[in-house]
């Protein structure tokens, strides 16, 4: 005789005297536990299928011990992003032994009905005099955010660095021109590569002033942002 029963959120095919490892139960070691969500029963002659559970059927088991499963390694990696993350996990389990399978007559634990709390008499509502609405203040004009510039036009800045600078609040040539090279290096510290930021503010200043010919001539003399 065997049964298919739901235990701790999982479905198992069990028989008498079988050892089963389930998700951690709150029952103490050595005590018995009953599972009444039986989905299927087979006594060797007849097969009974629940809808979804079989009324009156149950599986009785004894808690042997609480333990933890084997370690599982979870490894995440993103190509060309320099992202790697390794974690270990050990699932908390409970070992139980199936003692009996009851086809009929199992009693389900009934929840005690909650007593309704006595209703309180509603206090009489006091109507407050209406206050005259204050005149609405004119909404202050919203500050328009400066349109972002293409920071990749600065020699030495690629798409990844440009996005990192935008996330840090530097999205225009004027903002980049005001930043100090040491501060820029600190912002892009997590971006892979050897980046020299000494000339970036000066290049951004020329771009902000619209001196593209002068900037182009200077960039021809640079090597990846190095003077």
VENRAHU-V851294 format. One record per residue. N is the residue number from 0. PHI is phi in whole degrees, -180 to 180 (NA if undefined). NEAR is the number of other C-alpha atoms within 8 Angstrom. D_CENTER is the distance of its C-alpha to the mean C-alpha in Angstrom with 2 decimals. Layout:
n->N phi->PHI near->NEAR d_center->D_CENTER
n->N phi->PHI near->NEAR d_center->D_CENTER
This chain:
n->0 phi->NA near->8 d_center->42.89
n->1 phi->-140 near->11 d_center->39.15
n->2 phi->-143 near->13 d_center->36.34
n->3 phi->-109 near->12 d_center->32.87
n->4 phi->-133 near->15 d_center->30.86
n->5 phi->-94 near->12 d_center->27.31
n->6 phi->-134 near->10 d_center->26.32
n->7 phi->53 near->8 d_center->23.07
n->8 phi->84 near->6 d_center->21.22
n->9 phi->-128 near->7 d_center->22.94
n->10 phi->-104 near->8 d_center->26.31
n->11 phi->-132 near->8 d_center->29.08
n->12 phi->-96 near->8 d_center->32.66
n->13 phi->-127 near->11 d_center->34.69
n->14 phi->-137 near->11 d_center->38.35
n->15 phi->-63 near->10 d_center->40.40
n->16 phi->68 near->8 d_center->40.17
n->17 phi->-87 near->8 d_center->37.06
n->18 phi->-91 near->8 d_center->34.39
n->19 phi->-134 near->9 d_center->30.79
n->20 phi->-108 near->8 d_center->27.54
n->21 phi->-121 near->12 d_center->24.92
n->22 phi->-59 near->10 d_center->21.70
n->23 phi->-50 near->9 d_center->22.73
n->24 phi->-99 near->8 d_center->25.14
n->25 phi->-86 near->4 d_center->26.27
n->26 phi->-70 near->8 d_center->29.90
n->27 phi->-74 near->6 d_center->31.95
n->28 phi->-63 near->8 d_center->33.60
n->29 phi->91 near->8 d_center->36.95
n->30 phi->-94 near->8 d_center->36.32
n->31 phi->-93 near->9 d_center->36.30
n->32 phi->-142 near->9 d_center->33.61
n->33 phi->-119 near->8 d_center->34.12
n->34 phi->-115 near->11 d_center->31.92
n->35 phi->-104 near->11 d_center->33.37
n->36 phi->-92 near->11 d_center->31.01
n->37 phi->-89 near->16 d_center->33.34
n->38 phi->-95 near->14 d_center->32.86
n->39 phi->-154 near->13 d_center->35.90
n->40 phi->-132 near->13 d_center->39.06
n->41 phi->-133 near->11 d_center->41.65
n->42 phi->-98 near->8 d_center->44.83
n->43 phi->97 near->6 d_center->46.62
n->44 phi->-118 near->5 d_center->48.51
n->45 phi->-120 near->6 d_center->46.26
n->46 phi->-114 near->9 d_center->42.63
n->47 phi->-112 near->8 d_center->41.02
n->48 phi->-112 near->10 d_center->37.86
n->49 phi->-81 near->10 d_center->36.02
n->50 phi->-137 near->6 d_center->34.92
n->51 phi->-85 near->6 d_center->32.17
n->52 phi->-110 near->10 d_center->33.41
n->53 phi->-89 near->13 d_center->37.01
n->54 phi->-69 near->6 d_center->38.59
n->55 phi->89 near->12 d_center->40.15
n->56 phi->-91 near->14 d_center->38.72
n->57 phi->-159 near->14 d_center->36.75
n->58 phi->-121 near->14 d_center->35.91
n->59 phi->-104 near->13 d_center->36.90
n->60 phi->-141 near->12 d_center->35.56
n->61 phi->-122 near->12 d_center->35.86
n->62 phi->-78 near->15 d_center->33.16
n->63 phi->-87 near->10 d_center->34.32
n->64 phi->-165 near->9 d_center->31.76
n->65 phi->-104 near->10 d_center->28.18
n->66 phi->-152 near->8 d_center->26.77
n->67 phi->-121 near->8 d_center->23.87
n->68 phi->-76 near->8 d_center->23.49
n->69 phi->-66 near->6 d_center->23.92
n->70 phi->-71 near->8 d_center->21.49
n->71 phi->-114 near->7 d_center->19.22
n->72 phi->-92 near->8 d_center->18.42
n->73 phi->-114 near->8 d_center->15.21
n->74 phi->-122 near->8 d_center->16.16
n->75 phi->-113 near->8 d_center->14.53
n->76 phi->-147 near->7 d_center->17.07
n->77 phi->-118 near->8 d_center->17.61
n->78 phi->-65 near->6 d_center->21.29
n->79 phi->59 near->5 d_center->23.30
n->80 phi->-114 near->5 d_center->20.46
n->81 phi->69 near->7 d_center->21.10
n->82 phi->-107 near->9 d_center->17.50
n->83 phi->-140 near->8 d_center->17.40
n->84 phi->-145 near->7 d_center->15.08
n->85 phi->-125 near->8 d_center->16.32
n->86 phi->-132 near->7 d_center->15.00
n->87 phi->-116 near->8 d_center->16.99
n->88 phi->-143 near->8 d_center->16.35
n->89 phi->-124 near->9 d_center->19.12
n->90 phi->-75 near->9 d_center->18.75
n->91 phi->-79 near->10 d_center->20.78
n->92 phi->-125 near->13 d_center->23.57
n->93 phi->-132 near->14 d_center->26.80
n->94 phi->-92 near->13 d_center->30.03
n->95 phi->-127 near->13 d_center->32.23
n->96 phi->-120 near->12 d_center->35.63
n->97 phi->-75 near->16 d_center->36.66
n->98 phi->-96 near->10 d_center->39.93
n->99 phi->-160 near->10 d_center->40.87
n->100 phi->-121 near->13 d_center->40.00
n->101 phi->-99 near->11 d_center->41.50
n->102 phi->-79 near->9 d_center->42.36
n->103 phi->-145 near->8 d_center->43.58
n->104 phi->95 near->7 d_center->44.07
n->105 phi->-73 near->10 d_center->40.75
n->106 phi->-97 near->5 d_center->40.14
n->107 phi->-87 near->6 d_center->36.80
n->108 phi->-68 near->4 d_center->35.85
n->109 phi->-96 near->4 d_center->36.53
n->110 phi->-79 near->4 d_center->34.63
n->111 phi->-69 near->4 d_center->37.09
n->112 phi->-66 near->4 d_center->37.42
n->113 phi->-77 near->4 d_center->36.39
n->114 phi->-78 near->4 d_center->39.35
n->115 phi->-73 near->4 d_center->39.31
n->116 phi->-72 near->4 d_center->39.64
n->117 phi->-62 near->4 d_center->42.92
n->118 phi->-74 near->4 d_center->42.69
n->119 phi->-89 near->4 d_center->43.60
n->120 phi->-70 near->4 d_center->46.19
n->121 phi->-72 near->4 d_center->44.93
n->122 phi->-73 near->4 d_center->46.47
n->123 phi->-62 near->4 d_center->48.57
n->124 phi->-78 near->4 d_center->46.80
n->125 phi->-101 near->4 d_center->48.33
n->126 phi->-85 near->4 d_center->48.42
n->127 phi->-83 near->4 d_center->48.15
n->128 phi->-64 near->4 d_center->50.20
n->129 phi->-72 near->4 d_center->48.37
n->130 phi->-92 near->4 d_center->47.93
n->131 phi->-69 near->4 d_center->48.82
n->132 phi->-68 near->4 d_center->45.87
n->133 phi->-72 near->4 d_center->45.80
n->134 phi->-62 near->4 d_center->46.22
n->135 phi->-70 near->4 d_center->43.03
n->136 phi->-81 near->4 d_center->42.53
n->137 phi->-66 near->4 d_center->42.25
n->138 phi->-67 near->4 d_center->38.76
n->139 phi->-71 near->4 d_center->38.62
n->140 phi->-62 near->4 d_center->38.08
n->141 phi->-71 near->4 d_center->34.61
n->142 phi->-71 near->4 d_center->34.60
n->143 phi->-80 near->4 d_center->34.13
n->144 phi->-79 near->4 d_center->31.83
n->145 phi->-61 near->5 d_center->33.67
n->146 phi->-68 near->6 d_center->33.00
n->147 phi->-69 near->6 d_center->31.15
n->148 phi->-96 near->7 d_center->33.47
n->149 phi->-84 near->8 d_center->33.10
n->150 phi->-67 near->10 d_center->32.68
n->151 phi->-69 near->10 d_center->33.12
n->152 phi->-75 near->6 d_center->36.83
n->153 phi->-83 near->10 d_center->37.01
n->154 phi->-60 near->12 d_center->38.16
n->155 phi->104 near->12 d_center->35.49
n->156 phi->-104 near->10 d_center->32.39
n->157 phi->-105 near->7 d_center->30.35
n->158 phi->-59 near->7 d_center->27.47
n->159 phi->-66 near->7 d_center->24.78
n->160 phi->-67 near->10 d_center->26.68
n->161 phi->-61 near->13 d_center->27.38
n->162 phi->-66 near->8 d_center->23.74
n->163 phi->-64 near->10 d_center->23.02
n->164 phi->-66 near->12 d_center->26.01
n->165 phi->-62 near->9 d_center->24.99
n->166 phi->-64 near->7 d_center->21.62
n->167 phi->-88 near->7 d_center->23.79
n->168 phi->96 near->6 d_center->26.08
n->169 phi->-109 near->9 d_center->28.84
n->170 phi->-125 near->14 d_center->29.42
n->171 phi->-125 near->12 d_center->33.23
n->172 phi->-63 near->12 d_center->36.18
n->173 phi->-64 near->9 d_center->37.49
n->174 phi->-68 near->9 d_center->34.35
n->175 phi->-68 near->13 d_center->34.34
n->176 phi->-67 near->13 d_center->38.07
n->177 phi->-81 near->7 d_center->37.58
n->178 phi->-77 near->9 d_center->34.98
n->179 phi->-88 near->8 d_center->36.34
n->180 phi->-55 near->11 d_center->35.90
n->181 phi->-64 near->7 d_center->34.51
n->182 phi->-66 near->8 d_center->31.81
n->183 phi->-63 near->10 d_center->30.93
n->184 phi->-61 near->11 d_center->30.77
n->185 phi->-68 near->7 d_center->28.37
n->186 phi->-67 near->10 d_center->26.00
n->187 phi->-98 near->10 d_center->26.04
n->188 phi->-62 near->7 d_center->26.04
n->189 phi->-84 near->5 d_center->22.85
n->190 phi->-83 near->7 d_center->24.45
n->191 phi->-66 near->6 d_center->26.34
n->192 phi->116 near->4 d_center->30.11
n->193 phi->-101 near->4 d_center->33.05
n->194 phi->-110 near->7 d_center->33.24
n->195 phi->-105 near->10 d_center->36.33
n->196 phi->-104 near->13 d_center->35.81
n->197 phi->-61 near->8 d_center->39.35
n->198 phi->-96 near->11 d_center->40.59
n->199 phi->-64 near->14 d_center->37.53
n->200 phi->-62 near->14 d_center->38.50
n->201 phi->-67 near->8 d_center->42.07
n->202 phi->-62 near->12 d_center->41.11
n->203 phi->-64 near->13 d_center->38.85
n->204 phi->-65 near->12 d_center->41.79
n->205 phi->-63 near->12 d_center->44.09
n->206 phi->-66 near->11 d_center->41.59
n->207 phi->-66 near->9 d_center->41.15
n->208 phi->-86 near->6 d_center->44.97
n->209 phi->78 near->6 d_center->45.31
n->210 phi->-89 near->9 d_center->47.35
n->211 phi->-71 near->8 d_center->46.03
n->212 phi->-65 near->6 d_center->49.25
n->213 phi->-65 near->8 d_center->49.35
n->214 phi->-66 near->11 d_center->45.67
n->215 phi->-65 near->8 d_center->46.25
n->216 phi->-64 near->8 d_center->49.29
n->217 phi->-70 near->8 d_center->47.44
n->218 phi->-65 near->10 d_center->44.47
n->219 phi->-64 near->7 d_center->47.00
n->220 phi->-91 near->7 d_center->47.98
n->221 phi->-90 near->10 d_center->44.46
n->222 phi->-128 near->10 d_center->42.56
n->223 phi->66 near->7 d_center->38.79
n->224 phi->96 near->15 d_center->39.18
n->225 phi->-88 near->9 d_center->41.67
n->226 phi->-72 near->6 d_center->45.01
